[in-house]
Amino acid sequence: MEKEIEIPEGVNVEVDGKSVKISGEKGQVERTFRYFHDIKIQKKDNKIVTSSKSEKRRVKLMMGTIIAHIRNMMKGVSKGFTYNMKVVYSHFPMNVQVQEKNILIKNFIGEKKPRVAKIMGENTQVKVNGKDITITGIDKEEVGQTMGNVEQACRIIGFDRRVFQDGIYFTGEDNG
């Protein structure tokens, strides 16, 4: 059983056993797939092929997952990923700042201590422009995890969510 994906122009792929390194105009992403021992990843001509001797449903699904990860890596090094978020408040005006590898959320529902969300990865950039936050990077998982960290940092506990709708929310992605 085999599944394959074509390598787009301008993307360089190196496969070493279970490790895949993809580089393009925006940068380089590397990932090791350790899931199953009987799935092989190979580069043949202008394609990446995952193959296995097993015909089990679980192996077939895992091969599809590996192909999806590789497709996201190729898209990331060529186009990049961008997620947009919006700061929403009705009770206390929030102040959001980027400080080194953290996002500080000050005055969230009137709290004195700022809430902190971690920025994942070295290639992930966060820009704050008023009430808009833009998270960009070449690794979809790092960009998505950074966005999730921001949403989780603004979780409200002990208040009625119907009344206190303050927070920072995902508004869409701009991935070309």
FENZIKA-V767577 format. One record per backbone hydrogen bond with DSSP energy under -0.5 kcal/mol. NH is the residue of the N-H (numbers start at 1). CO is the residue of the C=O. If there is no record, write none. Layout:
nh: (NH,NH)
co: (CO,CO)
This chain:
nh: (3,5,7,8,11,12,14,16,18,19,20,21,22,22,23,24,26,29,31,33,34,39,40,40,42,44,44,47,48,49,50,51,52,53,60,61,62,63,64,65,66,67,68,69,70,71,72,73,74,75,76,77,78,79,80,81,83,84,85,86,87,88,88,95,97,99,99,102,103,104,104,105,106,106,107,110,111,115,117,119,120,125,125,127,129,129,131,132,133,134,135,136,136,137,140,143,144,145,146,147,148,149,150,151,152,153,154,155,157,161,163,164,165,167,169,171,172,174)
co: (50,48,46,6,8,23,21,19,16,16,31,14,20,29,12,27,77,22,20,18,32,36,38,51,49,42,47,44,5,42,3,40,1,38,56,57,58,59,60,61,62,63,64,65,66,67,68,69,70,71,72,73,74,75,75,137,135,172,133,169,131,86,167,106,104,97,102,99,117,97,102,115,95,104,111,107,108,105,103,101,118,123,136,134,127,132,129,129,85,127,83,125,134,81,138,139,140,141,142,143,144,145,146,147,148,149,150,152,155,159,160,160,163,88,86,84,84,82)
